[in-house]
Amino acid sequence: MLRTIWISKQHWLKPGPMTYMGLLNARAFAENGIKTEFFVRAKKHYDAANTGQDLSAFYGLSVHANFTVHCVPETHTWKRDVYKAAVVKILAYHDEGDEIIAATREYGALALLIKLKNRCPRLKVLFESHNYFINLKHLDHRPWPISRWRSSWVERHQLVKADGLVCLTEHQRALYQHWLPQLPTIALPLGCLDFPMHPDIEHRRSLRRVAYIGHLYDYKGLELFFQLAQSLKPLNIQLHIFGGYPDEVLALQQRANQEGLAEFLFFKAFIEPKALHEILQNDISLGLAPLQDTYYNRYLTCPVKVLDFMAHGLPITASELPSIRDLLREAGIYCNSHNVNEFAEQIQQLLNDKKAYARVSHATYKRARELQWPMRAQRLVEFTATLSQYALSN
């Protein structure tokens, strides 16, 4: 039997995209008929009996016969119990004769999985990279912290021992293959969820509400939000920001109110995925992705916010960056990341033009259908099936 084990060091019920992306990644294998287990950290006294309810109420996902979530309570601050639990399962399944795909984006889990390979010949280890640290010259904020040097060491000396590498962009794949040409590598963007088409696209346009999702860092375009809100205010267009943590959200909302934007710029802390998707489906007209032009944003990231907007067929105004264009292609409305007026003009034109809005919305739905999570998982299964042949030829 083929099984998939997906390992995350993130916390169960953690706001933001990190745990959610791992969960969707793993579940996609189950939707391809593969027995799949997702290992994730939990608070020390977490009651595992609540996992199914959390899956539905927090993440908006139904129970699946092929899918099991293991919420592993952390009992130590200096080691990952979640890694140990996953290793125990892998060993048990391997002893039963199963073929196993073990996937992770965690460096600590990668090291443990590599150690298992000598004992478990039917184990295939995939590492999914969400960055690039072999060479650190592209990074800002020098001197680099010790964690970056540690990540670089792991990627130079440990990653090559994995069976396969999963990248999120073609540029990222090319960077890794320059250093690790012998490591089988595939580039796949993250996936889209499948939501029903909105029953009244014209009503959604008439709401005149723009949304942004994500952390509130300067390189994410924080100052642009305030400038953009001032430009959208005379046009009666609201800007809703979902992300950040309560203290910073409170400070930013106070600033918005002081700048006369109380009815046009709204900051809300991270909310659970189920509630967020309900808002995107019912209460938002357009998605905003004003990523600043950094090396990471340009070449290494697969913006989850863009995929969330796409899943609901929302037209998206985004920075003109290769990473975003690879996702949206012709469905995107692209702007210079530093040009607030260009963003405001594109938003106004879309929300004022019924036909253009409907056309872009349908194009976004079409592109989203090409990026469904189960299709991504199927590509990874096919990629993994080639690894044994690759090993024999080398």
C-alpha distance (Angstrom), angle and dihedral (degrees) to the residues before:
residue distance angle dihedral
M1 . . .
L2 3.80 . .
R3 3.79 115.4 .
T4 3.79 134.2 179.8
I5 3.79 124.1 -146.4
W6 3.82 116.3 -169.3
I7 3.81 117.4 -168.7
S8 3.81 126.8 -160.0
K9 3.80 131.3 173.4
Q10 3.80 90.4 -159.3
H11 3.79 121.4 109.3
W12 3.79 122.8 -100.4
L13 3.83 110.8 -113.5
K14 3.81 90.5 19.2
P15 3.81 113.2 154.3
G16 3.77 117.1 -120.6
P17 3.79 131.4 42.2
M18 3.81 104.7 -66.7
T19 3.81 101.7 85.8
Y20 3.80 91.7 31.3
M21 3.81 93.7 56.5
G22 3.79 91.6 50.5
L23 3.79 90.4 48.5
L24 3.81 93.2 50.8
N25 3.79 91.0 44.2
A26 3.79 91.2 55.5
R27 3.78 96.6 40.7
A28 3.80 90.7 54.4
F29 3.81 89.6 67.7
A30 3.80 89.8 53.8
E31 3.79 89.3 52.6
N32 3.81 86.3 59.4
G33 3.79 90.4 58.7
I34 3.82 96.1 -98.8
K35 3.79 121.5 133.3
T36 3.79 102.1 -115.1
E37 3.80 135.0 -176.9
F38 3.79 127.1 -167.0
F39 3.81 117.8 -155.4
V40 3.79 116.2 -159.6
R41 3.80 137.3 160.1
A42 3.79 122.3 -101.2
K43 3.78 136.3 -174.3
K44 3.78 115.7 -80.6
H45 3.81 96.7 -100.0
Y46 3.80 98.8 33.5
D47 3.82 113.6 149.3
A48 3.80 108.3 -132.4
A49 3.81 89.2 -155.7
N50 3.82 87.2 75.5
T51 3.80 95.4 58.8
G52 3.81 96.6 94.9
Q53 3.80 92.1 48.0
D54 3.82 91.0 47.3
L55 3.78 90.4 50.1
S56 3.80 89.8 57.7
A57 3.82 103.6 32.9
F58 3.81 99.1 39.1
Y59 3.81 104.5 26.9
G60 3.80 99.6 27.6
L61 3.81 92.9 -129.8
S62 3.78 128.5 132.7
V63 3.78 125.0 -130.2
H64 3.81 111.8 -91.8
A65 3.81 124.3 -155.1
N66 3.81 92.1 -135.2
F67 3.79 96.6 44.6
T68 3.81 131.0 82.2
V69 3.80 127.4 177.6
H70 3.80 117.9 -153.8
C71 3.82 111.5 -160.8
V72 3.80 102.1 -165.3
P73 3.83 115.4 -161.7
E74 3.79 113.8 -132.0
T75 3.79 110.8 -124.7
H76 3.82 97.5 168.8
T77 3.77 132.7 49.8
W78 3.81 93.8 -154.0
K79 3.79 102.5 52.2
R80 3.80 139.4 33.8
D81 3.80 113.2 -109.7
V82 3.79 87.6 -174.9
Y83 3.81 90.5 64.7
K84 3.79 91.7 49.9
A85 3.82 91.6 50.4
A86 3.79 91.5 51.4
V87 3.81 92.3 49.2
V88 3.81 91.1 52.0
K89 3.82 90.2 54.0
I90 3.79 93.4 46.3
L91 3.79 91.9 52.2
A92 3.80 92.2 48.0
Y93 3.81 93.5 50.0
H94 3.78 92.6 44.7
D95 3.79 90.8 52.0
E96 3.82 87.3 54.1
G97 3.80 89.7 57.0
D98 3.81 99.5 -104.1
E99 3.80 126.2 148.8
I100 3.80 109.3 -125.8
I101 3.79 134.5 -159.5
A102 3.82 108.8 -163.5
A103 3.81 113.7 -169.1
T104 3.78 132.0 -178.7
R105 3.79 144.2 149.8
E106 3.83 92.2 -150.8
Y107 3.81 119.9 104.8
G108 3.80 93.1 -150.2
A109 3.78 92.6 52.5
L110 3.81 90.2 46.6
A111 3.81 91.6 58.0
L112 3.82 92.1 51.2
L113 3.79 93.1 46.7
I114 3.79 92.1 50.9
K115 3.80 89.3 53.7
L116 3.80 88.9 54.4
K117 3.79 94.2 55.4
N118 3.82 95.7 81.4
R119 3.79 89.9 53.6
C120 3.80 96.4 39.2
P121 3.83 112.6 47.8
R122 3.82 91.3 174.0
L123 3.82 91.5 58.0
K124 3.80 118.9 102.6
V125 3.80 116.1 -166.1
L126 3.81 120.2 -152.0
F127 3.79 123.0 -173.3
E128 3.81 117.5 -160.5
S129 3.79 110.9 -155.5
H130 3.79 120.6 -151.9
N131 3.79 93.8 179.4
Y132 3.81 139.7 11.2
F133 3.79 124.6 -111.9
I134 3.82 107.8 156.6
N135 3.79 87.8 98.5
L136 3.81 115.4 29.3
K137 3.80 99.4 -170.1
H138 3.80 93.3 102.1
L139 3.82 92.1 59.0
D140 3.80 123.3 101.7
H141 3.82 127.4 -151.4
R142 3.79 98.6 64.1
P143 2.97 135.4 -138.2
W144 3.77 87.9 61.7
P145 3.82 116.0 -130.7
I146 3.78 119.6 -110.6
S147 3.81 90.1 -107.4
R148 3.81 89.6 64.6
W149 3.80 92.0 51.3
R150 3.80 89.4 48.8
S151 3.81 91.6 50.7
S152 3.79 90.0 48.6
W153 3.81 91.5 52.2
V154 3.81 91.7 50.3
E155 3.80 92.5 49.4
R156 3.80 92.9 47.6
H157 3.80 97.8 44.9
Q158 3.81 109.4 20.1
L159 3.79 107.1 31.1
V160 3.79 92.8 66.2
K161 3.82 88.6 63.8
A162 3.82 92.4 62.0
D163 3.79 119.5 96.4
G164 3.78 95.4 -125.1
L165 3.79 143.7 -0.7
V166 3.80 123.9 -138.9
C167 3.81 115.5 -155.8
L168 3.79 128.0 -171.7
T169 3.81 98.2 -142.4
E170 3.79 136.9 29.8
H171 3.80 91.5 -121.9
Q172 3.80 90.1 54.5
R173 3.81 90.1 49.8
A174 3.80 90.9 52.2
L175 3.81 91.5 51.1
Y176 3.79 92.7 53.1
Q177 3.78 94.0 44.0
H178 3.80 89.8 55.0
W179 3.81 89.3 62.2
L180 3.82 99.9 28.4
P181 3.82 106.5 31.4
Q182 3.81 91.6 158.5
L183 3.83 93.9 58.1
P184 3.84 114.1 93.2
T185 3.79 106.3 -122.0
I186 3.79 135.9 -175.1
A187 3.81 130.1 -173.5
L188 3.81 116.7 -143.0
P189 3.80 128.4 156.3
L190 3.77 117.8 -131.1
G191 3.79 116.6 -90.5
C192 3.79 139.8 -98.3
L193 3.76 128.0 -127.5
D194 3.79 119.5 -126.2
F195 3.81 114.0 -119.3
P196 3.81 126.5 169.0
M197 3.78 115.7 -95.0
H198 3.78 111.5 -94.9
P199 3.83 108.8 -96.5
D200 3.82 94.5 -140.5
I201 3.79 113.7 30.0
E202 3.78 91.5 170.1
H203 3.81 91.4 58.0
R204 3.78 89.9 50.4
R205 3.80 90.5 52.5
S206 3.81 90.7 50.7
L207 3.83 91.5 59.7
R208 3.82 89.3 72.4
R209 3.81 93.6 -153.6
V210 3.80 124.0 144.2
A211 3.82 121.7 -162.6
Y212 3.79 135.9 -157.7
I213 3.83 123.5 -171.7
G214 3.78 125.8 -163.4
H215 3.76 149.1 55.4
L216 3.78 117.5 -32.4
Y217 3.78 101.6 -121.6
D218 3.78 126.5 142.9
Y219 3.81 91.3 -117.6
K220 3.81 88.3 55.9
G221 3.82 89.1 61.8
L222 3.81 101.2 -96.8
E223 3.80 96.6 158.2
L224 3.78 89.9 46.7
F225 3.82 89.5 64.6
F226 3.79 92.5 62.8
Q227 3.79 93.9 44.5
L228 3.79 91.7 45.7
A229 3.79 92.9 48.7
Q230 3.81 89.8 54.8
S231 3.81 89.4 53.0
L232 3.81 93.4 46.5
K233 3.80 95.4 45.6
P234 3.85 96.0 80.6
L235 3.81 88.1 48.0
N236 3.83 91.8 56.1
I237 3.81 91.9 -119.2
Q238 3.79 120.2 142.6
L239 3.81 125.9 -145.9
H240 3.83 117.4 -149.4
I241 3.81 118.9 -167.4
F242 3.82 117.9 -162.5
G243 3.78 113.1 -170.5
G244 3.74 146.9 60.0
Y245 3.78 128.2 72.0
P246 3.82 129.0 -65.8
D247 3.81 98.4 -99.7
E248 3.80 95.8 49.2
V249 3.80 91.6 41.6
L250 3.82 90.3 53.8
A251 3.81 91.7 50.4
L252 3.80 92.7 47.7
Q253 3.80 93.0 47.9
Q254 3.80 89.9 50.9
R255 3.79 89.3 51.9
A256 3.81 90.8 49.0
N257 3.80 90.5 51.5
Q258 3.80 91.9 48.7
E259 3.81 89.9 51.9
G260 3.81 91.8 54.8
L261 3.81 95.5 -103.1
A262 3.81 99.5 114.1
E263 3.82 92.8 123.0
F264 3.79 97.5 37.3
L265 3.82 109.7 39.2
F266 3.80 119.1 52.3
F267 3.80 127.0 -179.9
K268 3.79 120.0 -162.6
A269 3.81 128.4 176.0
F270 3.79 121.6 -116.3
I271 3.79 111.4 -66.3
E272 3.78 131.5 -164.9
P273 3.81 116.6 -78.8
K274 3.80 95.0 -114.3
A275 3.81 93.1 56.3
L276 3.80 92.1 42.7
H277 3.79 93.1 53.9
E278 3.81 91.0 48.4
I279 3.80 89.0 54.4
L280 3.79 93.2 47.3
Q281 3.79 91.1 48.8
N282 3.79 97.3 47.3
D283 3.80 112.4 19.0
I284 3.82 110.2 33.8
S285 3.80 131.4 78.3
L286 3.78 103.7 -171.7
G287 3.82 141.5 10.8
L288 3.79 125.2 -127.6
A289 3.83 126.1 -154.4
P290 3.84 108.1 170.4
L291 3.80 97.3 166.9
Q292 3.77 113.2 175.2
D293 3.79 119.0 -117.4
T294 3.82 100.9 -98.2
Y295 3.79 127.7 141.3
Y296 3.80 91.5 -108.2
N297 3.80 94.4 48.2
R298 3.78 93.0 43.8
Y299 3.80 100.4 47.6
L300 3.82 114.9 6.8
T301 3.77 111.6 40.7
C302 3.79 134.4 81.6
P303 3.82 101.3 -158.5
V304 3.81 108.8 -132.7
K305 3.80 90.7 -161.5
V306 3.80 89.9 63.1
L307 3.81 91.1 51.8
D308 3.82 90.7 49.3
F309 3.80 90.9 53.1
M310 3.79 91.7 45.1
A311 3.80 92.4 53.0
H312 3.81 88.1 63.4
G313 3.78 96.5 42.0
L314 3.79 92.8 -114.8
P315 3.80 116.2 161.7
I316 3.80 107.9 -115.5
T317 3.79 130.7 -148.1
A318 3.79 107.6 -160.5
S319 3.76 143.9 164.7
E320 3.78 115.5 -85.8
L321 3.81 97.2 -109.0
P322 3.82 129.6 138.7
S323 3.81 93.0 -121.6
I324 3.81 92.3 56.1
R325 3.79 95.3 40.9
D326 3.81 89.5 53.2
L327 3.79 87.9 58.8
L328 3.80 102.7 39.6
R329 3.79 101.6 27.0
E330 3.83 109.7 172.3
A331 3.81 92.2 -8.4
G332 3.81 93.1 71.6
I333 3.79 130.2 92.0
Y334 3.80 103.8 -143.6
C335 3.80 129.7 -154.9
N336 3.77 138.6 174.6
S337 3.81 104.9 -91.4
H338 3.82 91.6 -130.9
N339 3.80 98.0 43.8
V340 3.80 109.2 93.2
N341 3.79 92.4 174.9
E342 3.80 91.2 56.2
F343 3.81 91.3 53.3
A344 3.81 90.8 48.0
E345 3.81 92.6 48.8
Q346 3.79 94.2 48.9
I347 3.80 91.9 47.4
Q348 3.78 91.6 48.9
Q349 3.80 93.3 48.1
L350 3.80 93.2 50.9
L351 3.79 95.3 46.3
N352 3.81 91.9 46.2
D353 3.81 96.3 48.6
K354 3.80 115.1 69.9
K355 3.80 95.7 -170.1
A356 3.80 95.5 44.6
Y357 3.81 91.5 48.0
A358 3.82 92.5 51.3
R359 3.81 91.7 46.0
V360 3.81 93.6 52.3
S361 3.80 91.9 43.9
H362 3.80 91.7 54.7
A363 3.82 90.6 46.8
T364 3.81 89.4 52.7
Y365 3.81 91.9 50.6
K366 3.80 89.1 49.9
R367 3.81 93.2 51.7
A368 3.82 91.3 45.8
R369 3.80 90.4 56.9
E370 3.81 88.1 58.3
L371 3.81 91.6 57.0
Q372 3.80 103.3 48.6
W373 3.79 116.3 152.4
P374 3.84 96.0 -122.7
M375 3.81 89.9 54.1
R376 3.81 89.8 53.4
A377 3.79 92.0 49.9
Q378 3.79 90.4 49.7
R379 3.81 89.7 54.2
L380 3.80 89.4 52.0
V381 3.79 92.2 49.9
E382 3.80 89.4 51.3
F383 3.81 90.3 47.0
T384 3.81 91.3 50.7
A385 3.80 91.0 50.0
T386 3.81 89.0 61.1
L387 3.80 94.2 53.5
S388 3.80 96.3 81.6
Q389 3.79 90.2 52.9
Y390 3.79 89.7 47.6
A391 3.82 91.3 51.5
L392 3.82 91.8 50.6
S393 3.79 92.0 50.8
N394 3.81 91.3 52.5
